[in-house]
Amino acid sequence: MNRNEALEKILNSFTRYYNVKTSDVEQPFCAEAEFHAHGEQYILVKSAHISDIDSNEYVFFASEDSLDEERLSELDKTAWERGLSRIKPYYGHRNSDVTLFILADRVSDGVAKIAKKIRHYKSYHFSIYGWSHYKLAVCDCSTEKCTFNRMGKDLRKIVSKLFT
């Protein structure tokens, strides 16, 4: 399976719950997806409002011919910065996660080791205004192997359907 077919499959799995955008996407990404959830808590009646709870996720997709350590670092930095720029923390904000999917035809040897160690976390006002985690998945389409960082391990379910 080549990376374009893999990208199509992954984007199809996101279309049910996410707003997926494939046109007018800023480089170096080929697609983006956003998820927003809003919840409210109240006691007995809605006028006894306790809190608002907002969760967001911003997903960036990159399609690369070959991926080396330097390119991984560039994509990682760009995705984290763009994701954080969209977050507006306030009292009802719970979390906003940033996710990066990289699909490549060839992945160099050192990328897997570096990808596993990549971590980003941000707390807003000592977590009173929420937090942000970073998830990363790097897929080598030629060998059908995928590497995840610690927070990105929950992406295995999506990626497992990719190569079947």
C-alpha positions as CSV (number, residue, x, y, z in Angstrom):
1,M,0.0,0.0,0.0
2,N,1.4,3.4,-0.9
3,R,1.0,6.5,1.3
4,N,-1.8,8.1,-0.7
5,E,-4.0,5.0,-0.3
6,A,-3.1,4.9,3.4
7,L,-4.0,8.6,3.8
8,E,-7.3,8.1,2.1
9,K,-8.1,5.2,4.5
10,I,-7.2,7.2,7.6
11,L,-9.1,10.2,6.5
12,N,-12.2,8.1,6.0
13,S,-12.0,6.8,9.5
14,F,-11.9,10.4,10.8
15,T,-14.8,11.7,8.8
16,R,-17.6,10.4,11.2
17,Y,-16.6,12.5,14.2
18,Y,-14.1,15.0,13.0
19,N,-14.3,18.0,10.6
20,V,-11.8,16.9,7.9
21,K,-10.2,19.5,5.6
22,T,-8.1,18.5,2.6
23,S,-8.2,21.7,0.6
24,D,-6.6,25.1,1.7
25,V,-4.4,23.3,4.2
26,E,-1.1,25.1,5.0
27,Q,2.1,23.4,4.1
28,P,3.8,21.0,5.2
29,F,0.5,19.2,5.9
30,C,-1.8,17.6,3.3
31,A,-4.9,17.4,5.5
32,E,-6.3,18.5,8.9
33,A,-9.1,17.3,11.2
34,E,-10.8,19.0,14.1
35,F,-12.9,17.7,16.9
36,H,-14.9,19.8,19.4
37,A,-17.0,18.6,22.3
38,H,-19.0,20.7,24.7
39,G,-20.7,19.5,27.9
40,E,-22.5,21.2,30.7
41,Q,-23.1,20.2,34.3
42,Y,-26.0,21.4,36.4
43,I,-28.1,20.4,39.4
44,L,-31.8,19.4,38.8
45,V,-32.6,22.4,36.6
46,K,-30.5,24.1,33.9
47,S,-30.6,27.4,35.8
48,A,-28.5,25.8,38.5
49,H,-25.5,25.7,36.2
50,I,-22.2,24.3,37.7
51,S,-19.7,24.2,34.8
52,D,-18.9,23.9,31.1
53,I,-16.6,21.3,29.8
54,D,-14.9,21.7,26.4
55,S,-12.6,19.2,24.8
56,N,-10.8,19.7,21.5
57,E,-8.5,17.8,19.2
58,Y,-6.5,19.1,16.3
59,V,-5.1,16.4,14.0
60,F,-2.5,17.1,11.3
61,F,-1.6,14.7,8.5
62,A,1.7,14.7,6.6
63,S,2.5,12.6,3.5
64,E,6.2,12.3,2.8
65,D,8.3,10.5,0.2
66,S,11.1,9.7,2.7
67,L,11.2,10.7,6.4
68,D,14.5,11.4,8.2
69,E,15.2,12.8,11.7
70,E,15.5,16.4,10.5
71,R,12.1,16.3,8.7
72,L,10.5,14.6,11.6
73,S,11.7,17.4,13.9
74,E,10.3,20.1,11.5
75,L,6.9,18.4,11.2
76,D,6.7,17.9,15.0
77,K,7.5,21.5,15.8
78,T,5.1,22.9,13.2
79,A,2.2,20.7,14.3
80,W,2.7,21.5,18.0
81,E,2.9,25.3,17.3
82,R,-0.1,25.3,15.0
83,G,-2.2,23.3,17.4
84,L,-1.4,25.5,20.4
85,S,-2.2,28.6,18.4
86,R,-5.8,27.4,18.0
87,I,-6.3,26.8,21.7
88,K,-8.2,29.5,23.8
89,P,-8.0,28.3,27.4
90,Y,-10.7,29.5,29.9
91,Y,-12.4,28.2,33.0
92,G,-14.5,25.7,31.1
93,H,-11.7,24.3,29.0
94,R,-10.8,20.8,29.9
95,N,-8.2,19.7,27.3
96,S,-7.1,20.3,23.7
97,D,-4.9,17.6,22.2
98,V,-2.7,17.9,19.2
99,T,-2.1,14.9,17.0
100,L,0.3,14.3,14.1
101,F,0.0,11.4,11.6
102,I,3.0,11.0,9.3
103,L,2.7,8.6,6.4
104,A,5.9,7.9,4.5
105,D,7.0,5.6,1.7
106,R,10.5,5.3,3.4
107,V,11.5,6.0,7.0
108,S,15.2,6.2,8.0
109,D,16.5,4.0,10.8
110,G,16.8,6.6,13.5
111,V,13.3,8.0,13.2
112,A,11.5,5.3,15.3
113,K,13.8,5.8,18.2
114,I,13.3,9.6,18.1
115,A,9.6,9.4,17.6
116,K,9.1,7.3,20.7
117,K,10.8,9.9,22.8
118,I,8.9,13.0,21.5
119,R,6.8,14.5,24.2
120,H,4.9,17.8,24.5
121,Y,2.6,18.9,27.3
122,K,1.2,22.3,28.3
123,S,-0.8,23.2,31.4
124,Y,-2.9,26.3,31.4
125,H,-3.0,28.1,34.8
126,F,-1.9,25.0,36.7
127,S,-4.5,22.9,34.9
128,I,-7.4,25.1,36.2
129,Y,-7.9,26.2,32.5
130,G,-7.1,22.7,31.2
131,W,-4.1,21.1,29.4
132,S,-2.8,19.9,26.1
133,H,-1.1,16.6,25.2
134,Y,0.7,15.6,22.0
135,K,0.1,12.4,20.1
136,L,2.4,11.2,17.3
137,A,2.1,8.3,14.8
138,V,4.7,7.6,12.1
139,C,3.8,5.0,9.5
140,D,6.2,3.4,7.1
141,C,4.0,2.3,4.2
142,S,6.7,0.1,2.6
143,T,7.2,-2.1,5.6
144,E,3.7,-1.5,7.1
145,K,5.3,-0.6,10.5
146,C,4.1,2.2,12.7
147,T,5.8,3.9,15.6
148,F,4.0,5.9,18.3
149,N,5.0,8.2,21.1
150,R,3.8,7.4,24.6
151,M,0.5,9.5,24.3
152,G,-0.1,8.2,20.8
153,K,-0.5,4.6,21.7
154,D,-4.2,4.9,21.6
155,L,-3.9,5.6,17.9
156,R,-3.0,1.9,17.3
157,K,-6.6,1.0,16.9
158,I,-7.0,3.4,13.9
159,V,-3.7,2.4,12.3
160,S,-4.3,-1.3,12.8
161,K,-7.2,-1.1,10.3
162,L,-4.9,0.7,7.9
163,F,-2.8,-2.3,6.7
164,T,-5.5,-5.0,6.8
